[in-house]
């Protein structure tokens, strides 16, 4: 079985950060979203991964060609325009061949082992196996209606949902899906919807099964969800200090990579700090992830992401994302800031 990993989206809801890098490479708990997904796939028997990339996907290709601790065989397929999830299946038809495959949306992070799902699919051989979860706001998702062990209807973002069962963004398909995506038409929003292709399978009498799970899951498509996902992943970390911590107080989990120093700081974990950082006189945490090469001086940061090579001095902020190579400086009496979102290479004086 192969995996089809969709990383071609433009990430417009995560501007300004997706102006300079693909959404799949935005860091969470000090590694890209993409790496968290590949860690999940690595725990299955899948070893061939087809990745859909968009016009800004070159950094994904470059990174995975030099960094592949999972031992995957990667194939990259271009999607020049985001024309829908079913459109990616059309694009990947040749490389997927006539084998079953797992399709995974590249902005979803879930705390659910996929190996049992893959094993069930191989054992029972349905035409499709969908991962479902009960949600409070089904109108925001593809929604499934079930009867016994089968899915009997699916619909994309319905105004009047027939159930509260959302399609999580992990699907297992037999080669029957290739015929289904060829006969559907674009939706009112101009996209080939995977829900329409699944509904086509149902209309043809195919066996569409489901797995219902109740674990943690986030679509990281917004700033709020990105920060919430970072917080959840940080909770799962254990302490590991490979850098230097001097004259500082630490409560809770702290991870410090090699080449980084903390001096005269107060830390309330969980906090993770990348390599080559210089941090002094700062109060960090809880729920802070700091990228490689960052410099933070006399600042108070909580519930935030600070990207690679950012420099922050004399400011207090929470629920914020600071882009790569940003320079922020403030006076000692600068008022605290909530929800500060600063894109790459910006210079900000408060």
GUVO-615431 format. One record per residue (C-alpha): x, y, z; residue in three letters. Coordinates in Angstrom, 1 decimal. Layout:
! GUVO-615431
LOZA      c1      c2      c3  zadren
LOZA       X       Y       Z     ala
...
END
This chain:
! GUVO-615431
LOZA      c1      c2      c3  zadren
LOZA     0.0     0.0     0.0     unk
LOZA     1.1     3.5    -0.8     unk
LOZA     0.2     6.8     0.9     unk
LOZA    -1.0     9.9    -0.9     unk
LOZA    -0.1    13.0     1.2     unk
LOZA    -1.7    16.3     0.2     unk
LOZA     0.5    19.3     0.7     unk
LOZA    -0.5    21.4    -2.3     unk
LOZA    -2.8    23.9    -0.5     unk
LOZA    -2.0    27.6    -0.4     unk
LOZA    -2.7    28.0     3.3     unk
LOZA    -4.5    31.4     2.8     unk
LOZA    -5.9    31.3     6.3     unk
LOZA    -2.4    31.1     7.7     unk
LOZA    -1.1    34.3     6.1     unk
LOZA     1.4    35.9     6.5     unk
LOZA     3.4    32.8     7.4     unk
LOZA     2.5    30.8     4.2     unk
LOZA     3.7    33.7     2.0     unk
LOZA     7.3    32.4     2.6     unk
LOZA     6.9    28.7     3.2     unk
LOZA     4.4    25.9     2.6     unk
LOZA     1.9    25.3     5.3     unk
LOZA     3.2    21.7     5.8     unk
LOZA     6.6    23.1     6.9     unk
LOZA     5.2    25.4     9.6     unk
LOZA     6.9    24.2    12.8     unk
LOZA     4.9    22.7    15.7     unk
LOZA     6.7    21.7    18.9     unk
LOZA    10.0    22.3    17.0     unk
LOZA     9.4    20.2    13.9     unk
LOZA     7.3    20.8    10.8     unk
LOZA     3.7    19.7    10.6     unk
LOZA     4.8    17.4     7.8     unk
LOZA     7.2    15.5    10.0     unk
LOZA     4.5    14.8    12.6     unk
LOZA     2.4    13.2     9.8     unk
LOZA     5.4    11.2     8.5     unk
LOZA     6.1    10.0    12.0     unk
LOZA     2.5     8.7    12.1     unk
LOZA     2.8     7.0     8.7     unk
LOZA     6.2     5.5     9.7     unk
LOZA     4.4     3.4    12.3     unk
LOZA     2.4     1.6     9.6     unk
LOZA     3.7    -0.8     6.9     unk
LOZA     3.6     1.9     4.3     unk
LOZA     7.0     2.8     2.7     unk
LOZA     6.0     4.6    -0.5     unk
LOZA     4.7     8.1    -0.1     unk
LOZA     3.3    10.2    -3.0     unk
LOZA     3.3    13.9    -2.0     unk
LOZA     1.1    16.4    -3.8     unk
LOZA     2.8    19.8    -3.9     unk
LOZA     1.6    23.2    -5.0     unk
LOZA     3.5    26.1    -6.7     unk
LOZA     5.3    26.9    -3.4     unk
LOZA     6.2    23.2    -2.8     unk
LOZA     9.9    23.3    -3.7     unk
LOZA    11.1    23.6    -0.1     unk
LOZA     9.2    20.4     0.7     unk
LOZA    11.1    18.6    -2.1     unk
LOZA    14.4    20.0    -1.0     unk
LOZA    13.9    19.1     2.6     unk
LOZA    12.8    15.5     2.1     unk
LOZA    15.6    14.8    -0.4     unk
LOZA    18.1    15.6     2.3     unk
LOZA    16.2    14.5     5.4     unk
LOZA    14.5    11.1     5.4     unk
LOZA    15.0     9.3     8.8     unk
LOZA    11.8     7.2     8.1     unk
LOZA    13.3     5.6     5.0     unk
LOZA    10.3     6.4     2.8     unk
LOZA    10.4     6.2    -1.0     unk
LOZA     9.1     9.7    -1.9     unk
LOZA     7.5    10.7    -5.2     unk
LOZA     6.4    14.3    -5.8     unk
LOZA     3.4    15.3    -8.0     unk
LOZA     2.7    18.9    -8.9     unk
LOZA    -0.7    20.4    -8.5     unk
LOZA    -0.5    23.9   -10.2     unk
LOZA    -3.9    25.0    -8.9     unk
LOZA    -5.9    23.8    -5.9     unk
LOZA    -8.8    22.2    -7.8     unk
LOZA   -10.0    19.8    -5.0     unk
LOZA    -9.0    16.7    -3.2     unk
LOZA   -10.4    14.4    -5.9     unk
LOZA    -8.3    16.3    -8.4     unk
LOZA    -5.1    15.1    -6.6     unk
LOZA    -6.2    11.5    -7.1     unk
LOZA    -6.5    12.2   -10.8     unk
LOZA    -3.0    13.8   -10.9     unk
LOZA    -1.4    10.9    -8.9     unk
LOZA    -3.2     8.1   -11.0     unk
LOZA     0.0     7.0   -12.8     unk
LOZA     2.3     6.8    -9.7     unk
LOZA    -0.4     5.2    -7.5     unk
LOZA    -1.0     2.5   -10.1     unk
LOZA    -3.6    -0.2    -9.3     unk
LOZA    -2.7    -0.6    -5.7     unk
LOZA    -4.8     0.5    -2.7     unk
LOZA    -3.6     3.7    -1.0     unk
LOZA    -4.1     5.8     2.2     unk
LOZA    -4.9     9.4     1.5     unk
LOZA    -3.9    11.9     4.2     unk
LOZA    -4.6    15.7     4.3     unk
LOZA    -1.3    17.5     4.9     unk
LOZA    -2.6    20.0     7.4     unk
LOZA    -4.2    17.4     9.8     unk
LOZA    -2.5    16.2    13.0     unk
LOZA    -4.1    13.4    14.9     unk
LOZA    -3.2    11.3    17.9     unk
LOZA    -4.4     8.0    16.5     unk
LOZA    -2.3     5.0    15.4     unk
LOZA    -3.0     4.2    11.8     unk
LOZA    -1.5     0.7    11.7     unk
LOZA    -4.8    -0.9    13.0     unk
LOZA    -6.7     1.0    10.4     unk
LOZA    -4.4    -0.1     7.6     unk
LOZA    -4.4    -3.7     8.8     unk
LOZA    -8.2    -3.7     8.9     unk
LOZA    -8.4    -2.3     5.3     unk
LOZA    -6.0    -5.0     4.1     unk
LOZA    -7.9    -7.7     5.9     unk
LOZA   -11.5    -6.7     5.0     unk
LOZA   -10.8    -5.2     1.6     unk
LOZA   -13.6    -2.6     1.4     unk
LOZA   -13.6    -0.2    -1.5     unk
LOZA   -13.1     2.7     0.9     unk
LOZA   -12.5     3.0     4.7     unk
LOZA   -13.1     6.4     6.2     unk
LOZA   -11.9     7.8     9.5     unk
LOZA   -14.8     9.6    11.3     unk
LOZA   -15.1    11.6    14.4     unk
LOZA   -18.1    13.2    16.2     unk
LOZA   -17.8    17.0    16.1     unk
LOZA   -19.9    19.9    17.5     unk
LOZA   -19.8    21.9    14.2     unk
LOZA   -20.3    19.4    11.3     unk
LOZA   -21.2    22.2     8.9     unk
LOZA   -17.4    22.9     8.6     unk
LOZA   -16.5    19.5     7.5     unk
LOZA   -17.3    16.7     5.1     unk
LOZA   -20.1    14.8     6.9     unk
LOZA   -21.0    11.1     6.8     unk
LOZA   -24.2     9.3     7.6     unk
LOZA   -23.9     5.6     8.6     unk
LOZA   -26.1     2.6     8.8     unk
LOZA   -24.7    -0.3    10.7     unk
LOZA   -21.1    -0.9     9.5     unk
LOZA   -21.3     1.1     6.3     unk
LOZA   -21.4     4.7     5.2     unk
LOZA   -24.5     5.4     3.3     unk
LOZA   -24.1     9.1     2.5     unk
LOZA   -21.4    11.8     2.5     unk
LOZA   -21.7    15.5     1.8     unk
LOZA   -19.2    18.4     1.8     unk
LOZA   -19.8    21.2     4.3     unk
LOZA   -23.7    20.8     4.3     unk
LOZA   -25.9    23.6     5.5     unk
LOZA   -28.1    21.0     7.2     unk
LOZA   -25.9    18.1     8.3     unk
LOZA   -27.5    14.7     8.4     unk
LOZA   -25.2    13.6    11.3     unk
LOZA   -22.4    15.0    13.5     unk
LOZA   -19.8    12.6    12.0     unk
LOZA   -17.0    14.5    10.3     unk
LOZA   -14.5    13.0     7.8     unk
LOZA   -11.2    13.5     9.6     unk
LOZA    -9.0    13.7     6.6     unk
LOZA    -7.6    10.2     6.5     unk
LOZA    -9.1     7.8     3.8     unk
LOZA    -8.2     4.4     2.6     unk
LOZA    -9.1     3.6    -1.0     unk
LOZA    -9.1     0.6    -3.4     unk
LOZA    -8.4     1.3    -7.1     unk
LOZA   -12.2     1.7    -7.5     unk
LOZA   -11.8     5.4    -6.5     unk
LOZA   -10.0     6.1    -9.8     unk
LOZA   -13.1     5.5   -11.8     unk
LOZA   -15.2     7.4    -9.4     unk
LOZA   -13.1    10.6    -9.6     unk
LOZA   -13.3    10.5   -13.4     unk
LOZA   -17.1    10.7   -13.5     unk
LOZA   -17.8    13.4   -10.9     unk
LOZA   -18.2    17.1   -11.8     unk
LOZA   -16.8    20.2   -10.1     unk
LOZA   -18.8    21.4    -7.0     unk
LOZA   -20.3    24.9    -6.8     unk
LOZA   -16.9    26.2    -5.5     unk
LOZA   -15.2    24.8    -8.6     unk
LOZA   -13.4    21.9    -7.0     unk
LOZA   -13.6    18.1    -7.5     unk
LOZA   -14.6    17.0    -4.1     unk
LOZA   -13.5    13.7    -2.6     unk
LOZA   -16.8    13.5    -0.9     unk
LOZA   -18.5    13.5    -4.3     unk
LOZA   -16.2    10.6    -5.4     unk
LOZA   -17.0     8.7    -2.2     unk
LOZA   -20.7     9.3    -2.8     unk
LOZA   -20.2     7.9    -6.3     unk
LOZA   -18.8     4.7    -4.8     unk
LOZA   -21.9     4.5    -2.6     unk
LOZA   -24.2     5.1    -5.5     unk
LOZA   -22.5     2.2    -7.4     unk
LOZA   -23.1    -0.1    -4.5     unk
LOZA   -19.5    -0.3    -3.4     unk
LOZA   -18.5    -1.2     0.1     unk
LOZA   -17.7     2.0     2.0     unk
LOZA   -16.8     1.3     5.6     unk
LOZA   -15.7     3.5     8.4     unk
LOZA   -13.7     3.7    11.6     unk
LOZA   -15.0     5.9    14.4     unk
LOZA   -12.5     7.3    16.8     unk
LOZA   -12.7     9.7    19.7     unk
LOZA    -9.1    10.8    20.1     unk
LOZA    -7.4    14.1    19.6     unk
LOZA    -7.4    15.7    16.2     unk
LOZA    -6.9    19.1    14.7     unk
LOZA    -7.0    20.6    11.2     unk
LOZA    -4.2    23.2    11.5     unk
LOZA    -5.7    25.5     8.9     unk
LOZA    -6.0    28.6    11.2     unk
LOZA    -3.7    30.4    13.6     unk
LOZA    -5.9    29.4    16.5     unk
LOZA    -5.8    25.7    15.6     unk
LOZA    -2.0    25.9    14.9     unk
LOZA    -1.4    27.3    18.4     unk
LOZA    -3.8    24.7    19.9     unk
LOZA    -1.9    21.9    18.1     unk
LOZA     1.4    23.2    19.3     unk
LOZA     0.1    23.2    22.9     unk
LOZA    -1.1    19.7    22.6     unk
LOZA     2.1    18.4    21.2     unk
LOZA     4.2    20.2    23.8     unk
LOZA     2.2    18.4    26.5     unk
LOZA     3.6    15.1    25.2     unk
LOZA     7.3    16.1    25.4     unk
LOZA     9.8    14.9    28.0     unk
LOZA    12.7    17.0    29.3     unk
LOZA    16.0    16.9    27.5     unk
LOZA    18.6    19.6    28.1     unk
LOZA    21.5    19.3    25.6     unk
LOZA    22.4    23.0    25.8     unk
LOZA    23.4    25.2    28.8     unk
LOZA    21.0    26.5    31.4     unk
LOZA    22.7    29.0    33.8     unk
LOZA    21.3    30.9    36.8     unk
LOZA    17.7    30.0    35.8     unk
LOZA    14.7    28.5    37.4     unk
LOZA    12.8    25.7    35.6     unk
LOZA     9.5    24.2    36.4     unk
LOZA     7.9    21.6    34.2     unk
LOZA     9.3    20.1    31.0     unk
LOZA    12.1    21.9    29.2     unk
LOZA    13.9    20.8    26.0     unk
LOZA    17.0    22.6    24.9     unk
LOZA    18.9    21.6    21.8     unk
LOZA    22.7    21.6    21.4     unk
LOZA    24.4    25.0    21.2     unk
LOZA    21.7    26.9    23.0     unk
LOZA    22.1    28.9    26.2     unk
LOZA    19.6    30.1    28.7     unk
LOZA    20.9    32.6    31.3     unk
LOZA    18.9    34.4    34.1     unk
LOZA    15.6    33.0    32.9     unk
LOZA    12.4    31.7    34.4     unk
LOZA    10.9    28.8    32.6     unk
LOZA     7.4    27.3    33.2     unk
LOZA     7.2    24.3    30.9     unk
LOZA     6.4    22.8    28.6     unk
LOZA     8.9    24.8    26.6     unk
LOZA    11.1    23.6    23.7     unk
LOZA    14.1    25.6    22.4     unk
LOZA    16.0    24.8    19.2     unk
LOZA    19.7    24.7    18.4     unk
LOZA    22.0    27.8    18.5     unk
LOZA    19.6    30.0    20.5     unk
LOZA    20.7    32.8    22.9     unk
LOZA    18.2    33.6    25.6     unk
LOZA    18.7    35.8    28.6     unk
LOZA    16.6    37.6    31.2     unk
LOZA    13.5    36.0    29.8     unk
LOZA    10.3    34.4    31.2     unk
LOZA     9.2    31.6    29.0     unk
LOZA     6.1    29.5    29.1     unk
LOZA     3.9    27.7    29.4     unk
LOZA     3.5    26.3    25.8     unk
LOZA     6.4    28.0    24.0     unk
LOZA     8.3    26.6    21.0     unk
LOZA    11.4    28.5    19.8     unk
LOZA    13.1    27.8    16.5     unk
LOZA    16.8    27.4    15.8     unk
LOZA    19.0    30.4    16.0     unk
LOZA    16.6    32.6    17.9     unk
LOZA    17.7    35.4    20.3     unk
LOZA    15.4    36.5    23.1     unk
LOZA    16.4    39.1    25.6     unk
LOZA    14.4    40.6    28.6     unk
LOZA    11.1    39.3    27.2     unk
LOZA     8.1    37.4    28.6     unk
LOZA     6.6    34.9    26.2     unk
LOZA     3.8    32.3    26.7     unk
LOZA     1.5    30.2    24.5     unk
LOZA     3.4    31.1    21.4     unk
LOZA     5.6    30.0    18.4     unk
LOZA     8.8    31.8    17.7     unk
LOZA    10.3    30.7    14.3     unk
LOZA    13.9    30.3    13.2     unk
LOZA    16.4    33.1    13.6     unk
LOZA    13.9    35.5    15.2     unk
LOZA    15.2    38.2    17.5     unk
LOZA    13.0    39.5    20.3     unk
LOZA    14.0    42.1    22.9     unk
LOZA    12.1    43.9    25.7     unk
LOZA     8.6    42.7    24.9     unk
LOZA     5.8    40.7    26.5     unk
LOZA     3.3    38.7    24.3     unk
LOZA     1.1    35.6    24.4     unk
LOZA    -0.9    33.6    21.9     unk
LOZA     1.4    34.8    19.1     unk
LOZA     3.4    33.6    16.2     unk
LOZA     6.7    35.3    15.3     unk
LOZA     8.0    34.5    11.8     unk
LOZA    11.5    33.6    10.7     unk
LOZA    14.2    36.3    10.9     unk
LOZA    11.8    38.8    12.5     unk
LOZA    13.2    41.6    14.6     unk
LOZA    11.1    42.9    17.5     unk
LOZA    12.2    45.4    20.1     unk
LOZA    10.4    47.2    22.8     unk
LOZA    10.9    49.5    25.8     unk
LOZA    10.9    48.2    29.3     unk
LOZA     7.4    49.7    29.9     unk
LOZA     6.0    48.3    26.6     unk
LOZA     2.4    47.1    27.3     unk
LOZA     1.8    43.3    26.9     unk
LOZA     0.6    42.2    23.5     unk
LOZA    -1.9    39.5    22.8     unk
LOZA    -2.1    37.6    19.5     unk
LOZA     0.9    39.2    17.8     unk
LOZA     1.3    37.7    14.3     unk
LOZA     4.4    38.9    12.5     unk
LOZA     5.5    37.5     9.1     unk
LOZA     9.0    36.6     8.0     unk
LOZA    11.7    39.3     7.9     unk
LOZA     9.5    42.0     9.5     unk
LOZA    11.1    44.7    11.8     unk
LOZA     8.8    45.8    14.6     unk
LOZA     9.4    48.4    17.3     unk
LOZA     6.9    48.6    20.1     unk
END
